[in-house]
Structure formats: structure tokens, C-alpha cells
Amino acid sequence: MPDTNSPISDAELERRWSLARAIMAEQGLEALVMQAREDWIGGYVRWFTDTPANNGYPRTVVFFPDRPMVVIEMGAFGTDRTPATDDKAARGVGRVLGTPSFHSITYTVDYDTELLMQVLPGVRRVGALVPGALPYSMVAALRDGFDLVDMTEALDAAKALKSPEEIALARQCAAIQDQVFAETCDFIRPGRTDREVTAFAEGVGRRLGSDQGIQLGLSAPMGQASRFAPRHFQTRTLEPGDHMSMLIEINGPGGVYLEIARTMVLGRADDYLLQAFETVKAAQDHSLSLMKPGAAPAAIAAAHDAWMVARDLPPETRLYAHGQGYEMVERPLIRRDETMPLAEGMLLAVHPGYDDGRVFAVICDNYMIEADGPGACLHKTDKTIFEL
């Protein structure tokens, strides 16, 4: 296979594998099973192998504490190969099995499970990552044939703490997203469609080294809410005086995701929009002031709701802040059901907002949690309404 885009270093992969081995040893596990079907929220497969799943095709990884990994992925019937020692796309992988299975074709879904059972001879105690998201047949087979342990909680805690290399990659991703937004500000103008604007933003990201991501946004006349929506709905043509709130949530070098959101105006913003933005900027600052190592996400979420309600604004019913990295959304979540406390080395997106019908007020940026709380904003884009 050719080299991958911005490969993770061998030392970083070894660090992750060592963490996994230590966690497995505590539970007496002989194998760890995970699967992904895409690379927006499928980060464990990439975290272990530096190669994402794509296109909805299942990619199953079996990690062993004492021998190379086995990968089961899309391929021809009978695929069974040993990667070359210099194959950068298969570091740590000793065997690749293939089968043409598709989640849209029900009778093929079990093919991956059948191959998985072939690579676990002699194994008794198996860990699974996010077993609730694995195919039913795979979980059933693992439960029937092995002592199955859900290892998600322990590995989530390890993955949430970013290494120096991952932090450096996050800073590079933030710089890419800043440039994407800056170039999009130069491109957007009356007569262009929302789809043309987001397609341009996607192209800039790809040119700068991003492999994947989303660009959400719908334009609207001043006085109507400009909301996030995917490309399927991006059909409107911009006119003078319109505004467009846009979310750029793409990965950067090494596959690390961040996200930034700002609002652009083709002319002058009215006072209502300007004040709404100042409010969500203050809400972001308030939440950041609470994000210190050891803080409970549920308490932060409750404090944010109280802050909003005190200003006659709605409490948060979305997910307004969360971890990122190899997933667009990963733990910890800043909401009432999260049990993982904040810790130094976590990467968080913070994007409070509200929609009152007249305005969709939003801001979004990323921060690293440091010893005393959040460090400087990773994004350098000004926190303002962009009047173009």
C-alpha cells in the first residue's frame, strides 16, 4: 500500500498499544474486538491502526496483547494476506482477512462474524469496545463463545487524554480550519448558493490536508434564523444583506477532528444578531471558566443551564460541549449523564447556542484542558460576526 496522509508516528502507536495492553492485563483479557464503518465517529479502529473505516464498509480489528493485530475488512471472498513489513497502512497488523459484506445486505452481515470466530481459537476472555454498536450476530457469537467484557469505559478514559503528538496535530487542524473559514469569507457573495459555499470550504480543507468532515449551514435573510443543515438542504441562493452561520467540522493531519463555527453577513448585521453573538460568546467564556481538571461535566452543564435561564434564554437540550479527537464527538460529554471527570490533556469543543426563530446564535471553538483549566483557544479566528 502507498503511504498514508500524515501518518501517526510508530512511537505514538506503540504508546497506545502499551496502554491497551496494561488495561487488558488488569482484566485478564486475551483479545480486544472493535469495529467501525466510517471515520466520522469510528475512532477506535483508527486509534489502534492509524487507518480509518470508510464508506459504511465494516472494518473489524482484533488486538492481542502478545501478537500482531488481525483486521477483517471489505475484500474478495477468501482474502487472507500477511501485510508487508514496510506497509505503512498496516503497522502492527499481522493478518488481513476480507469478505464482501454490506450492512445494506442483511444476509452478508454475518460474514464478518464468521471470520472473527476463525481468529480467536484458544481465546477464552475477550474485551469489546462499544459492544452496543457491534452487529447483533457478532455480539451474540462473542457472548456464546467467550467470557465477554465491555472494555469501553477504560479505553475511553485512555483515549480522552491526548499525547503531545496528538496535541500538536490538533493545533495543526485548528490552523487548517482557520484558513478554510478565511478563504470561505473571501468566496461567499450574493448569487452563490449555500451548496457552492460549503463545497468550496470542503475543497479548501482537502487541499490543506483534511481527509474527511462536514460543512453545515443554511443562509437566511436578516431577521430569520440561519441554521446548520447538511448539503441535502443547501439549495438557497444568497442575496445582499443575508447572513450564514457555518460549521466547519473537518479532521486535519493524523485524522484529528476539531470544529469551528462563525456567522458571516453579506453587509451589516442588525443589533439583534450582534447582541445574540455576544451572549453566546459570554456563555462560552462562562463554561470555560468551570472546565478545570477534576470538574464534573454534569455540574458544568447544570451551571450553564442556570446561566442561560438567568438571562431568559432556554436551557440546553443539545450537546453543547464535548471531547474530540479521532471522533467528531467523543467523551467526555458536557451534559447530565456523563460520569467521566475532566482531566489535563483532554481536547474539548465548546459551542453554546440557542435558536429563538429570529436568530440562531452560535459560536464554536476548541480548547485543551491544562493543569489550571483551558489553555488558549486553539483557533485564531476572531470571535465576532463577520460583516463582509
C-alpha positions in Angstrom: 0.0 0.0 0.0 1.2 3.6 -0.6 2.0 5.9 2.4 -1.0 7.4 4.2 -1.7 11.1 4.6 0.2 12.4 7.7 0.8 9.1 9.4 1.0 8.8 13.1 4.5 8.0 14.4 5.5 4.5 15.3 6.2 5.7 18.8 2.7 7.1 19.2 1.1 3.8 18.1 3.4 1.9 20.5 2.2 4.3 23.3 -1.4 3.4 22.5 -0.8 -0.3 22.3 1.1 -0.2 25.6 -1.9 1.5 27.3 -4.3 -1.1 25.8 -2.1 -4.0 26.9 -1.9 -2.7 30.5 -5.7 -2.3 30.7 -6.2 -5.7 29.2 -3.8 -7.2 31.7 -5.8 -5.8 34.6 -8.9 -7.7 33.3 -7.0 -10.9 32.1 -8.1 -10.3 28.5 -6.7 -12.3 25.7 -8.2 -10.3 22.8 -9.9 -6.9 22.3 -12.5 -6.6 19.5 -13.7 -3.3 17.8 -15.4 -2.4 14.6 -16.1 0.8 12.7 -18.0 1.6 9.4 -17.0 5.2 8.9 -14.4 7.7 10.0 -16.6 10.5 11.5 -17.4 8.5 14.6 -15.3 5.4 14.4 -12.2 6.4 16.1 -11.1 3.3 17.9 -10.2 1.5 14.7 -8.1 4.4 13.6 -6.6 4.9 17.1 -5.2 1.4 17.1 -4.3 1.1 13.4 -3.9 4.6 12.0 -6.3 3.6 9.2 -10.0 4.5 9.3 -13.0 2.7 8.1 -14.7 4.3 5.1 -17.9 4.3 3.1 -20.0 2.4 5.5 -17.9 -0.7 5.0 -17.2 -2.6 8.2 -13.6 -2.8 9.4 -13.1 -5.1 12.4 -9.9 -5.0 14.4 -8.8 -7.7 16.9 -6.0 -6.5 19.2 -3.9 -9.1 21.0 -1.6 -8.4 24.0 1.1 -10.8 22.7 0.9 -10.8 18.9 0.1 -8.7 15.9 -3.5 -7.5 15.2 -5.9 -9.1 12.8 -8.0 -6.9 10.6 -11.3 -8.0 8.9 -12.4 -5.7 6.1 -14.0 -5.3 2.7 -12.4 -7.6 0.2 -12.9 -10.5 -2.1 -14.0 -13.9 -0.7 -11.0 -15.8 0.6 -8.8 -12.8 1.2 -6.2 -13.8 3.7 -2.9 -11.9 3.4 0.1 -11.0 5.5 1.0 -7.3 5.1 4.5 -6.5 4.1 6.7 -5.4 6.9 7.1 -2.0 5.4 3.3 -1.5 4.8 2.6 1.9 6.5 -1.1 1.2 6.3 -0.8 -2.0 8.3 1.6 -1.3 11.2 1.1 -3.7 14.0 -1.2 -5.9 11.8 -0.1 -9.5 11.1 -3.1 -10.7 9.1 -5.8 -9.2 6.9 -9.0 -11.1 6.1 -11.5 -9.9 3.6 -15.1 -10.5 2.7 -17.7 -8.6 0.6 -20.2 -7.8 3.4 -22.5 -4.8 3.4 -24.8 -3.6 6.1 -27.4 -2.9 3.4 -27.5 -6.6 2.5 -28.8 -8.4 5.5 -27.5 -11.9 4.6 -23.9 -10.7 4.4 -23.7 -9.1 7.8 -22.7 -12.4 9.5 -19.7 -12.9 7.2 -17.5 -10.6 9.3 -18.6 -12.5 12.4 -17.7 -15.9 10.8 -14.2 -14.6 10.1 -13.8 -13.2 13.5 -14.6 -16.6 15.1 -11.8 -18.1 13.0 -9.1 -15.8 14.5 -10.0 -16.4 18.2 -9.0 -20.1 18.7 -7.9 -20.8 22.2 -9.1 -17.5 23.5 -11.4 -17.5 26.4 -11.8 -14.0 27.8 -12.5 -11.2 25.2 -13.0 -7.5 25.6 -15.2 -5.4 23.3 -15.3 -1.7 22.6 -18.8 -0.2 22.3 -20.4 -3.6 22.0 -23.8 -2.0 21.7 -22.7 -0.7 18.3 -21.4 -4.0 17.0 -23.6 -6.2 14.7 -26.0 -8.3 16.7 -24.6 -11.5 15.3 -21.1 -10.5 16.4 -22.1 -9.7 20.0 -24.2 -12.9 20.2 -21.3 -15.0 19.0 -18.9 -13.4 21.4 -21.2 -13.9 24.3 -21.9 -17.5 23.4 -18.3 -18.5 22.8 -16.3 -16.4 25.3 -16.2 -14.6 28.6 -17.1 -11.2 27.1 -16.2 -8.0 28.9 -17.2 -4.4 27.9 -13.9 -2.5 28.0 -15.2 0.8 26.6 -15.1 2.8 29.8 -11.4 2.0 30.5 -10.3 2.7 26.9 -12.4 5.8 26.6 -10.5 7.3 29.6 -7.2 6.5 27.9 -8.2 7.8 24.5 -9.5 11.1 26.0 -6.1 12.1 27.3 -4.1 13.4 24.3 -0.4 12.8 23.9 2.0 15.6 22.9 1.9 14.3 19.3 -1.9 14.4 19.3 -2.0 17.9 20.8 0.4 19.1 18.0 -1.9 17.6 15.4 -4.9 19.3 17.0 -3.2 22.6 16.7 -2.4 21.9 13.0 -6.1 21.0 12.4 -7.2 24.3 14.1 -4.9 26.2 11.8 -6.4 24.5 8.7 -9.9 25.3 9.9 -9.0 28.9 10.4 -7.7 29.1 6.9 -10.8 27.3 5.5 -13.0 29.9 7.1 -10.9 32.8 6.0 -10.9 31.6 2.4 -14.6 31.0 2.6 -15.2 34.6 3.7 -13.4 35.7 0.5 -15.5 33.3 -1.6 -19.0 33.9 -0.3 -21.0 36.6 -2.1 -24.5 37.3 -3.4 -25.5 35.0 -6.2 -23.7 31.9 -4.8 -25.7 29.1 -3.4 -25.3 27.6 0.1 -24.1 24.4 -1.6 -21.4 26.3 -3.6 -20.1 27.9 -0.4 -19.9 24.7 1.6 -18.4 22.8 -1.4 -15.7 25.5 -1.7 -15.0 25.1 2.0 -14.7 21.4 1.6 -12.3 21.8 -1.3 -10.0 24.2 0.7 -9.9 21.6 3.5 -9.0 18.8 1.2 -6.3 21.0 -0.4 -4.8 21.7 3.0 -4.7 18.0 4.1 -8.1 17.1 5.5 -9.5 13.7 4.6 -13.0 13.9 6.0 -15.6 16.1 7.7 -18.7 18.2 7.3 -19.6 21.7 6.5 -23.1 22.7 7.8 -25.0 25.9 7.1 -28.0 27.5 5.5 -28.2 31.2 4.7 -31.2 33.3 5.6 -32.4 36.9 5.4 -31.5 39.1 8.4 -34.3 38.6 11.0 -34.6 34.8 10.2 -32.5 32.1 11.8 -29.6 30.8 9.8 -29.3 27.2 11.0 -26.9 24.3 10.5 -28.0 21.8 7.9 -26.3 19.3 5.6 -25.8 19.6 1.9 -29.1 17.9 1.0 -30.8 21.1 2.2 -28.3 23.7 0.9 -30.2 24.9 -2.1 -30.8 28.6 -1.3 -29.1 31.4 -3.3 -27.5 34.2 -1.2 -28.7 37.8 -1.6 -27.3 41.1 -0.3 -27.9 41.5 3.4 -28.2 37.8 4.1 -26.3 36.0 6.8 -25.0 32.4 7.0 -23.9 30.6 10.1 -21.4 27.9 9.1 -19.9 24.9 11.0 -16.6 23.6 9.7 -16.0 20.2 11.3 -13.2 18.5 9.5 -10.2 16.5 10.5 -6.7 17.5 10.0 -3.3 15.8 9.9 -3.4 12.4 11.5 -7.2 12.3 11.4 -7.8 14.5 14.5 -11.2 16.3 14.4 -11.9 19.8 15.7 -14.7 22.3 14.8 -15.3 26.0 14.4 -18.4 28.0 13.8 -19.0 31.6 13.0 -21.6 33.7 11.3 -21.0 35.7 8.0 -23.1 38.6 6.9 -23.3 40.0 3.4 -23.5 43.6 4.6 -24.3 44.8 8.1 -25.5 42.7 10.9 -28.5 44.1 12.9 -28.2 44.8 16.6 -30.2 41.7 17.5 -27.8 39.3 15.8 -24.8 41.2 17.2 -26.2 41.0 20.8 -27.1 37.3 20.4 -23.5 36.5 19.4 -22.1 38.5 22.3 -24.4 36.4 24.6 -23.2 33.0 23.3 -19.6 34.3 23.4 -20.1 35.1 27.1 -21.8 31.7 27.6 -18.7 30.0 26.2 -16.4 32.0 28.5 -18.6 31.0 31.4 -18.4 27.3 30.7 -14.7 27.6 30.1 -14.2 29.1 33.5 -15.6 25.9 35.0 -13.6 23.5 32.9 -10.8 22.5 35.3 -9.2 19.1 35.9 -11.5 17.1 38.3 -14.6 19.1 37.4 -17.8 17.0 36.8 -19.4 17.5 33.4 -22.9 17.2 34.9 -22.2 20.1 37.2 -20.8 22.3 34.4 -23.9 21.5 32.3 -26.2 22.4 35.2 -24.3 25.7 35.7 -24.5 26.5 32.0 -28.3 26.0 32.1 -28.6 28.2 35.1 -26.6 30.9 33.4 -28.8 30.8 30.3 -32.1 30.7 32.3 -30.9 33.7 34.4 -30.8 35.6 31.1 -34.3 34.5 29.9 -32.7 32.0 27.5 -33.5 28.3 27.1 -31.6 25.7 29.0 -29.5 23.4 26.8 -31.2 20.4 25.3 -28.4 19.7 22.7 -24.9 18.6 23.3 -23.1 21.9 23.7 -19.6 20.8 24.6 -17.7 17.6 24.2 -14.5 15.8 23.7 -13.0 15.4 20.2 -10.0 13.7 18.6 -10.4 10.7 16.4 -14.2 11.1 16.7 -16.3 14.2 15.8 -17.9 13.5 19.2 -16.1 11.6 22.0 -16.0 11.6 25.7 -16.3 13.4 27.9 -19.7 15.0 27.1 -20.6 18.1 29.0 -24.1 17.1 30.0 -26.0 15.5 32.8 -25.4 11.8 32.0 -21.6 12.0 31.7 -19.6 10.4 34.5 -16.0 11.0 33.3 -14.4 14.0 35.1 -12.3 16.5 33.2 -8.6 15.9 33.2 -5.5 17.6 32.0 -4.8 16.6 28.4 -8.4 16.5 27.2 -9.5 18.2 24.0 -12.9 19.8 24.1 -15.2 21.6 21.6 -17.3 24.3 23.3 -20.3 25.6 21.3 -23.2 27.1 23.3 -26.1 28.5 21.3 -29.8 29.0 21.1 -32.5 29.4 18.4 -35.4 31.8 19.0 -36.7 31.7 15.5 -35.3 35.1 14.7 -31.7 34.2 15.2 -29.6 31.0 15.5 -26.9 32.3 17.9 -23.8 30.1 17.8 -20.1 30.0 18.4 -17.7 27.1 18.4 -14.0 26.6 19.2 -11.7 24.0 20.7 -9.6 24.1 23.8 -7.1 21.9 25.6 -7.6 21.3 29.3 -4.4 22.2 31.0 -3.3 21.9 34.7 -5.2 25.0 35.8 -8.1 24.9 33.2 -8.5 25.6 29.5 -5.4 26.8 27.6 -5.7 29.5 24.9 -8.2 28.9 22.2 -6.8 26.6 19.5 -8.5 28.6 16.8 -7.1 32.0 15.9 -10.2 33.2 14.0 -11.7 36.3 15.7 -14.7 35.8 17.9 -17.0 38.1 16.1 -19.8 38.4 13.5 -18.0 38.7 10.1 -19.6 41.6 8.1 -18.3 41.1 4.6 
